């Protein structure tokens, strides 16, 4: 549904772009024709920088015929910018870079693809509890990841449109995951540093 609307907006934006270019071309042709009727110098001068501006200032009555087409280009280009590839591309980027698949808690770090896979061999099961320093280091790293996640959420909220219901739902879900991870990390921090306030 959303893709069909985006395609319709893209086609409509292309129609406004072509319509604006046609209006600009007709306006320029009418201006050149009026300049050639005045003199050869004005006919050539219209092609120079600021030539059309000086012609319109000196001969406003002759330039009046092209004014309607020149003014019609403005709303056409404006509608192209509003409906055009800018919002559709930004919508695609927010979909492509969705961070909501991040797990919460200690499993936030993704395994590296270059790490060696150890073969699963039955052996003695030794339960190793991490030391206090290791737990504190892990907790500090977790807060750094939560800060970057918070920054990404703020950017996503800034770029999110109110009319994008699916994007808002995904953002709310990710925000809940972030809050749960932050609560777990804060509880772990208070357990690791009981005297720190």
C-alpha positions in Angstrom: 0.0 0.0 0.0 2.7 2.5 1.0 4.8 1.5 -1.9 2.0 2.1 -4.3 1.4 5.6 -2.8 5.1 6.3 -3.1 5.1 5.2 -6.8 2.0 7.4 -7.4 3.8 10.4 -5.7 6.9 9.7 -7.8 4.9 9.7 -11.1 3.0 12.8 -10.0 6.3 14.5 -9.1 7.7 13.7 -12.5 4.6 15.2 -14.2 5.0 18.4 -12.2 8.7 18.5 -13.1 8.0 18.1 -16.9 5.2 20.6 -16.7 7.5 23.1 -14.9 10.2 22.6 -17.5 7.7 23.1 -20.4 6.4 26.3 -18.8 9.9 27.6 -18.3 10.8 26.8 -21.9 7.7 28.5 -23.3 8.3 31.6 -21.1 11.9 31.8 -22.2 10.9 31.4 -25.9 8.3 34.2 -25.6 10.9 36.4 -23.9 13.5 35.8 -26.7 10.9 36.5 -29.4 10.0 39.8 -27.7 13.7 40.7 -27.4 14.3 40.0 -31.1 11.3 42.2 -32.0 13.0 45.1 -30.2 16.5 44.7 -31.7 19.2 42.3 -32.5 21.3 43.5 -29.6 18.5 42.6 -27.1 17.9 39.3 -28.9 21.5 38.3 -28.3 21.6 40.1 -24.8 18.8 37.9 -23.5 21.2 34.9 -23.7 23.8 36.6 -21.5 23.8 36.5 -17.7 21.3 38.9 -16.2 20.1 39.7 -19.8 16.5 38.6 -19.2 16.4 40.6 -16.0 17.5 43.8 -17.8 15.2 43.2 -20.7 12.2 42.7 -18.3 13.1 45.9 -16.4 13.5 48.0 -19.6 10.6 46.6 -21.6 8.0 45.3 -19.1 5.1 45.5 -21.6 6.9 43.3 -24.1 7.9 40.8 -21.4 4.4 40.6 -20.0 3.4 37.7 -22.4 6.0 35.4 -20.9 5.2 36.4 -17.3 2.3 33.9 -16.8 4.5 30.9 -17.9 7.4 32.1 -15.8 5.2 32.3 -12.8 3.6 28.9 -13.5 7.0 27.2 -13.2 7.3 28.1 -9.5 4.3 26.0 -8.2 5.3 23.2 -10.6 8.8 23.0 -9.2 7.6 23.4 -5.7 5.2 20.5 -6.0 8.0 18.4 -7.6 10.2 19.1 -4.6 7.4 18.2 -2.2 6.3 15.0 -3.9 9.6 14.2 -5.5 12.4 11.8 -4.7 13.5 13.6 -1.6 10.8 12.4 0.8 10.5 9.0 -0.9 14.3 8.4 -0.7 14.4 9.5 3.0 11.5 7.1 3.7 13.5 4.3 2.0 16.6 5.1 4.0 14.7 5.0 7.3 13.3 1.6 6.3 16.7 0.3 5.2 18.6 1.4 8.3 16.0 0.2 10.9 17.8 -0.5 14.2 14.8 -2.1 15.8 16.3 -5.6 15.4 18.8 -4.9 18.2 18.5 -7.2 21.1 18.6 -5.8 24.6 20.8 -6.7 27.6 24.2 -8.3 27.3 23.5 -9.7 23.9 23.6 -6.3 22.2 27.0 -6.9 20.7 26.8 -8.9 17.4 29.3 -11.6 16.9 32.2 -10.8 14.6 32.2 -12.7 11.3 36.0 -13.2 11.5 35.9 -14.8 14.9 36.7 -18.5 14.8 34.0 -21.0 15.4 35.1 -23.5 18.0 33.8 -27.0 17.2 31.2 -28.3 19.7 32.9 -31.0 21.6 31.5 -32.5 24.7 33.8 -31.7 27.6 33.7 -30.7 31.2 31.2 -27.9 32.0 33.0 -25.2 34.0 31.0 -22.3 35.2 33.1 -19.2 35.3 31.7 -16.2 37.0 33.2 -12.9 35.8 35.2 -10.8 38.2 33.9 -7.5 39.6 36.2 -5.6 37.3 35.0 -7.5 34.2 31.4 -6.9 35.1 32.1 -3.2 35.6 33.9 -3.0 32.3 31.0 -4.8 30.6 28.5 -2.4 32.2 30.5 0.7 31.0 30.6 -0.7 27.5 26.9 -1.3 27.7 26.2 2.3 28.6 28.4 3.5 25.7 26.3 1.4 23.3 23.1 2.7 24.9 24.3 6.3 24.3 24.8 5.6 20.6 21.5 3.8 20.5 19.9 6.8 22.1 21.5 9.2 19.5 20.2 6.9 16.7 16.7 7.0 18.2 16.7 10.8 18.5 17.7 11.0 14.8 15.0 8.5 13.8 12.4 10.5 15.8 13.5 13.7 14.2 13.1 12.3 10.6 9.9 10.4 11.3 6.7 11.7 9.7 3.6 11.9 11.8 1.6 10.2 9.0 4.0 7.2 8.9 2.1 4.9 11.2 4.2 1.8 10.5 7.4 3.8 11.2 5.9 5.2 14.4 5.0 1.8 15.6 8.5 0.5 14.9 10.0 3.5 16.6 7.7 2.9 19.7 8.7 -0.8 19.8 12.4 0.1 19.6 12.0 2.8 22.2 10.5 0.2 24.6 13.4 -2.1 23.9 15.9 0.8 24.6 14.1 1.7 27.9 14.2 -2.0 29.1 17.9 -2.2 28.2 18.6 1.1 30.0 16.7 -0.1 33.0 18.7 -3.4 33.1 22.0 -1.6 32.7 21.1 0.9 35.4 20.1 -1.9 37.8 23.4 -3.6 37.1 25.3 -0.4 37.7 23.7 0.2 41.1 24.5 -3.4 42.0 28.1 -3.0 40.9 28.7 0.4 42.5 26.4 0.4 45.5 28.1 3.5 47.2 28.2 5.6 44.1 25.5 8.3 43.9 
